[in-house]
Amino acid sequence: MNFLRRTVWWILLCVAGLAPGAFAQSNKAPVAAPTTGNAKVALVIGNSKYQRGELENPVNDANDVAAVFSKYGFEVVKVLDADKQKMRESIRKFGEMLGPKTIAVLFYAGHGLQINGKNYLVPVDANFKSADDAEDQGVSLDGIMQRIESRRPRFNIVILDACRNNPFARSYGGGGLASVDAPAGSLIAFATGPSKVAADGSGRNGLYTSHLLRHINTPNLKIEEIFKRVRMGVMEQSAGAQVPWENTSLTEDYVLNTQGAAPIVAAPVATDVAWTATADYAQLKAYLTAHPIDASRDQVTLALARANANKPLRSEALKLAVKDCDKCPKLTELSASTGAKKQYVGTDLITVEEYQHCVSAGVCRDVKAAGAGTPLGAVLPVNNVSLNDASQYVQWINKMSRTKRYRIPSQPEWMRIFQSGYFLSPGRTLAANKSLCDIGNFYDLTGAVASAFPWNPNTCNDGFPFISPVGMFMPSLDGVFDLVGNLWQWTTSCQKTDSTEADAKCAKSRLVGGSWATAPRWNWNNPPEIDSEPDLATDLFGIRVMAQDL
């Protein structure tokens, strides 16, 4: 099988969930020679009225997604509550419309499952009585991929909201869809992780599609950024229970809503920022507050972080911090230390630059963190890291440390630091008379402009629509910055379950502190927590360390 055939095969594998072994097929149907094809084509399928496992939202999802792509000039093939014959006819029609210059979109909402390592889309007339029925009654993506492969479209965008819990998977296969790699020129978006189950939703749309519909109309936003915002919104709303993910190998930028511009766009040109050299903290902060989306934000943010380092609260806290080795992070001694040995906590979240030292040493995994490879890496906290990444970083630091032993805190340890740092007395918090935007980087008016999550923002403006530099907000009473907000912080604690499973076999670990996208669930007396697989890395996860004297 040539490379291009393998490419398109992998794309549509996600929609029906076929595993790598599904490539071996001897009964391939003949296809027509490639034609010029339509410019933009979308196949949108929504199946709700199943004989078994009826769903509330997929037809609504399909109608709403079809309307969006129609608005942006796509010729849409829409199929609702389709039996197997109707699905096959729509797939054939879709394939005939594609050509080498086509932007092709495939959206599927409904039941999908994997059986014996292969993924299937489930027509509404399916009535599986055994696993073998999937091949006869289900629709694999083998045939769809064969048709797409022969047409060689320019872009392939596959969106799969097909991981909903269903009676077929429970009886005859694994939950969710199998993992699929994205070939060159494609993006594959999943409602949730491999073999995980997505929520059908309680409103008009499924949880995943509701966030997709909210972000897909954002002007001049690259397709990868759309799905990044969808992932963050779903993860926050589900408290970590559902984390969408994407595999992408696009070779060009694609923007759906170009506001009249060509669909392939270049990066914005930065405006003149010479004024930042003489600007003070107030001027820089005012600019960021008034310009939540601006090409100059990176340069202004860096200048603000440097100005903030000279503010009394920040400069005095840094003077009190200790540093055990040249590449070790700064530590703050805890006033409420327990035990004979002094206890410390990271003054800041681990920065991109600090984490990159471990990467350069060949110990830590390289991650796609915001600010990596730029001067901002010195002030932005590293994100897109898993608990496994955090553990590797700590092991590396411990090999260099002379006087201390580092670790990732447990959830109870973090709670003790939180309570001693933010509570003046029982029931009275440090933030009692403060705006939440003074205390931490949460979802606020600036964030709402940039991200538009489906929950009300905090009614203040901190100037940071996404991640902020470390140390920009009021420290805790111990002099610890960003203990709340900015990024969720990994702990070593297992999620609360009824099982007695050992921590070594813990399916999910606890994250604490909230993030810049957190608003509706923040409560000082009961701060929000989420759970995630320890190997999962997302844009909202960061690292804080603890230490004690040897």
N, C-alpha and C positions, 0 to 999 in steps of 0.2 A: 504494500500500500504506500503510495507516494506521500510526501510531506503535506501537501495541500489537502489531500483526502483526510489525512489524520487530523489536520487542523479543524476542518469543519465538523468532522465526526465528534471531536471532543466538545465543541460548542453545544451542540444540541443534545449531547449526552446528559447535560445538566437538566434539561427540561424534563426528560423522562427518567433521568437518573441512571443511565447505563454505566456500568463499571468497565474498566479497561478490557476485560475479557470479551466484551461484546463486539470487538472489532472483527472477530472471525465470523464472516458470513459468506456463504457460497451462492445464495440465491438472490443476488443483486439484480434489481429491476433496471432495464435499460433506460437511459435518460437522454433528453434532447441535447443537441450541441448548444453551447453558451450563446446567448443573445445579448444585445445591449442592456436590456432589462429596464425596469422602472427606477427612478432616482431614489425614492424612499418608500419602503414597503414594510408593513407591520402585520404579523399574524397574531391575533389576540384571542385566546381561548379561555372561557370561564365556565367551569362545570360545578353546579350546585345540587341539582335534583337527582341524587344517586338513589338507586334501589336500596343500597345499604350505606349508612353514614352520610346522610344529607347534610350539606353545608349551607350556612347562611349567606356568606359574603362573596364567593367567587364570581357570580354573575354581575353583581354590582361592581366588583373590582374590574372585570373585563370591560364593562360599559364605560366606566370612568377613564380607564387607561386608553381605550380606543378613542375616546373623545379628545384626549390630550394629543395623541399622535396625529389625529386628523387635523387638529388645529395647526400643527406645525408642518403640514403639507405631505404627510404620509398617506399612501393609499392603503387603507386598512381592510384586512380580511378578518371579520369578527365572527366568532362561533360561540354560541351559548348553549349550555346543556346538551352537548353533542354526544350521540352514540358513536360507536366505532366507525361506521361508514361515513358519517358526517365529518368526523375528525380527519379521516384519510382523504376525503375530497378537498377539504380546506388546505391540508398540507400540500396536496398536488397543485392546487391553484397558486398557493404561496410560492412554491418552487419555480413555477413557470414565469413568475413575475420578476425573478431575480436576474441580475447580470453583473459583470465585472465592476461597474461603477455604483452599484446599489448599496444603500445603507439599509441593512436588514435588521428588523427587530422581531423577536419572538417572545411574547408574554404568555405565561400559563398560570392560571389560578385554579386549584382544585386538588383532588387526591393524586398523590404520586407515591410510589413505593419502590423499594428494591427487593428483589427476590433472587437468591443465589448469585448475588453480586451484580445483578442487572437492574436497571431502573426502568420504570414504566409509568406512562401517563394513564390515568384510569377514566375511560368513557363512562357516561352516566348509566349505561345499560349493563355494565359489568356485574357479574354475580359469581365471584370466585368461590369455588368449593374446594379447590386445592391449589397449591403453588403452581402446578402445571397450567392452570387456567389463565395465568397472567400472559403467557405467550399467545394464547388464542384470543383472549378478550381485551387485553391491554394494548396500548400503542407505545412501542419502543421508539427511541429516536434514531434507530439505525436507518430506517427508510427516509426519515426527514433529512438526516445528514447527507445521505447519498444525493438527494435532490439539490441541497444547498451546495455541496461540494462541487458539483458539475458547473454551477453558475458563478462561483468565485466572487461573491460580493465584496465590496471594499471594506465595510464594517459589518461585524456580527455582534449584536447586542442581545443577550439571552437573559430573561428575567424569570425566575422560578419561585413562585409562591405556592409550592407544591409539596410542602413538607408537613401538612396538617395531619394530626393524629387521625387514624382511620381504622376501620375494622379489618380491612384487607391486610395491612401491615401487622396488626396484632395477631392475626391468625396464621399468616403464611410468609411473612418476611420481616425484615428489620424496619424500625421506624425511620422516617426521613429518607433522604436521597444519598447516594454514594458520592464520594468526592470526585471532582472532574477538574483537570487542568485546562487552562485557557490557551489555545493556540494563537499564533501571531494574527493580529488584526481583530481580536475578539475581546469581549468582556462578558463574563458570566456572573450573574448576581443571584445569590441564594437568600431566601427568607431567613434561613438559620444555618447553623453549621452542619457538617456531614453527619448523617444518621441522627440528627436532632429533630425535634418536633416544633412546628411553628403554631402560633395562636390563630384561630379563625377570626377572632375579633368580636366585640360586643356591639359595635355600631354598624354603620352602613358598610364599611370596608374592613378587611382583615388588618391586623396590627401592622404588618409589613407594608402592604399596599397603601394604607392610609398615610404612612410617612413618605412613601414614594410619591404619592399624589401631591403632598404638601411641598416637596422640594423640586419636583421635576420641572416646574415652571420658572424656577429662579433664573433671571436673565444672566447671560454670559457666564454660566457656570459649566465647567467641563464635566463630562459624564461621570468620570471617576469621583469628582467632588460631590455630585448629587448622591451617589450611593454611599459615600463616606458619611454624609449627614444623615442619611436614612439609617445607617448602622448605629450611629451614636444615639439617635432619637429612640429607636426601638430598644436598644440596650438600657437606656435610662428608664423608659416607661415600664419595661418588664422587670426592672431590678436585676438585670443580668440573666434572667431565665431564657431569653432569646437574643442571640447575637448574630445578626446577618453578616455575611462575608462575601467577598468578590474575588474572582481570579481574573486578572486582566493582562493582556499582551497587546494592547493597542499600540500601533506604531505612529499614530497621529492623534492630535487633540480633536475631540468632537464636542460641540456645543449644540444643544437642542434649541434653546431659546436664544437666538442671536440678536433679536431686536433689529432685524433687517440686515445684519452683517452676514458674511459668508459663513458656512457651517464650520470651516476649519479656521481656527483663529490662533494668533500668536499671543505670547504672554504680554501683559500690559507694560508700557514703558514707564519707569519710575520718574516722578517729577523732581524738580530741584529741591534738595534738602539742606542746602548750605545754611539756612537760617537756624538749624538745630544746634550749630556749634556755639551760638551765643544765647540760646533760649534757656530759661530756667525751668524748674520742675513744673510749676503751675502752667506755663505756656505749653509745654510738651503734653501734659496730661489733658489740657483743654483741647488740643488738636486731636488727640486720639479719641476723646469723648465725642467730638463733633464729626469725626470721619471714621465711622466703623468699617467702611470698605474703601480702601484707598491704596494706590500703588506705593505710596511713601511710608506706609505704616511700619514696615520692618526697620527702616532707618530711624524713624521717630521713636519707636519702641526701644531700640538699643540706646538711644540718647537718654530716654527717660530712666532706664535701668541704671545707667551710670550716674545720673543726677540723684536717683533715689539712694544710692550707696552712701551719699554724703548727708542724708537726712539723719537727725539725731537718733531716732529709734533704731534705724537700721545700722548705723555706724557703731553705736554703743553695743548693740547685740553682737555684732561681728567681732568687736574687741574682746568680748567675754567668751567667744567660741574658741574651741581648741581644735588643733589639727595634728593628727598623729603621725602623718607622713606626707611627703610632697604631693602625692596623688590621692591621698585620703580625703573624704569629704569633711567639712566643718561639723563639729559636734557641740551641743549645748548640754551642760550638766543639769540633771533633773533635780529640782528641789525636793521632790517627794520620792527620792531613791529608796529602795528597799534592799535589805541585805547588807553584808559587810563591805561589799565593793561598790564604788561609785557607778551610777548608771547615767548613760548619755543617750541623747536622741539627735538625729541629724538636724542641724539648724535649718536646713532647706531640704526640699526634694532633691534627689540626685539630678544634676544637670546633664545635658547632652554631652558637654565637654568631659565631665567626670566619667560618664559611662564609656565614652569613646576611648579613653585611656585603656580600659579593659579590652575593648575591641582591638585596639592596636597591638595589645600584648598577645593577641591570638587566643584569648580565653572566652570572651563574651561574643554572643551573636550580634552581628551588625543589624541595626533596625532602621526603619524609615521614620526617623523622628523629626518633628518640626524643628527647623533651625540647624539641622545637621549640615556640616560643611560650610557654615556661614558664621560671622561674628556673633550672631544671636545664640549659637550653641553654648556660649559661655554663661548665658543668663537664663535660658529656657530650660525647664525641667524635661528630662527625657521621657518620652511617651512611646506608645506602641510596644511596650515591654510586657512579657509574661512573668509569672512567679518563678518559672524556671530561669528566665533571664536575670531576675533579681537575685536569685540564689547563686548563680554563677558569679555575679558581680561581687557579692559578699565574700564568697570563697576566695576570689582574687585579692580583695582588700586585706583579708586576714593573712595572706602570705606575705604582705608588705608591712603590716602593722607591727610596731615595736612594743606597744604598751597596752593595747586594747584588743578585745574580741568583739567582732561585729556580727550582727544578725538582722534578719527581717523580724519586725515585732509581731507578736500574736495579737489577736483582737482584744483580749483583756488588757494587755500591756498598753495598746493604743488608747483604750478607753480611760485608763488611769491617767495617761498623759493629757488627754482631752479634758477630763474633769478637773485636774489640778491646774490646767492652763487657761480655762475659760469660765470657771465658776468661782466667783468671789466668796460666795457662801451658798448653802443649800437653796436651790431655787432661784438664785440671783446670778445671772451671767455677766461676763465682761461686755457682752453685746447688748445689754438691756436698753441702753440709750443710744445705741449706735446703729447706723444703717448697715445692712448686710453687705453692702458694697465696700464698706470700710474694713470689714472683717475678713473677707475672702472673695475669690473670683468665682461667683455663681452666675446662673443664667439671669441676665438683667436686660435692660432696654437695648443696650448695645448688642448683646447676644441675639435678641429677638429680631433685630434688623438683619443680621447675617445668617441666622439659622432657622428662624420661624418654626420652632417646635410647637406641637399642639398643646401647650400648657402655658398659663400666664407667667410672664417673667416677673422677677422682683422689680418693684417700682423704683429703681434707682439705676445709676449708670456708672460703671467702673471703668469704662473705656476699653475693655478687652472683650471682643466677641468670641474669642477662642482662648487658647492657653496664654497665660501671662508670664512674664519673667518671674523668677523666684524673688521673694522678699518684698513684694510691692504692697502688701497689705499689713494691717496691724498684727503684730506678733502676739503669741499667747503670753501669759504672765511669766512663763519660763524663758521667753525670748525665742520661741520656735515659730517659724514662718510657714504659712500655707499648710498648717495642720488640717485646716478645713478648706474645701474648695480647690479649684485649679485642676487637679487630677485625682482620681480614685487611687488609693494607696493599698498595695498588696499587704496581706498579713499571712501568717503561717497557719491560721486557724481554719479548720474544716467547717463547711456550712452546717447549720443546725439541722440534724435529721433524727429520725427515731432509731436509726440503725446504730450498731456498736462497731461499725467499721473503723479499723485503725487509720490513723492519720496518713500512713504511708500509702493507703489505698483510697484516700479521699478523692471523691469524684469532682468536688468543687471546693474552692478556697474562698475565704471571705476578703472583701475589699471594703475600705472604710473612708470616711472624710468627705465624700461628695466630689463633684467636679464643676467645671465652668458651665456644664449643661444642666446642673441640678437646680431645681427651684421648688417644685410643688411639694416635695417630700422632706424638705429640710425642717428639722425640729431640734432645738438645742438640748432638750431633755431626752430625746431619743434620736440621735443622728442617724441618717439613712445608711444602710449597708447593702451591698450586692454580692452575689456569688458568681464565680466563673471557674472554668476548667484551668488548672495551673499552667497549661501550655498555651493558653489563649492570649494573644497580644492584640490590643485595640488602641485606638487613638486617645482613649480616655484613661488609660492605666499608667501609673507612674510608680516610683520607688522612694521609700523613706527607710533609713536604716536606724538601728539602735546599736549601742555598744556598752561594754563594761570594762573596767580595769582588769588586767590580768592578775 
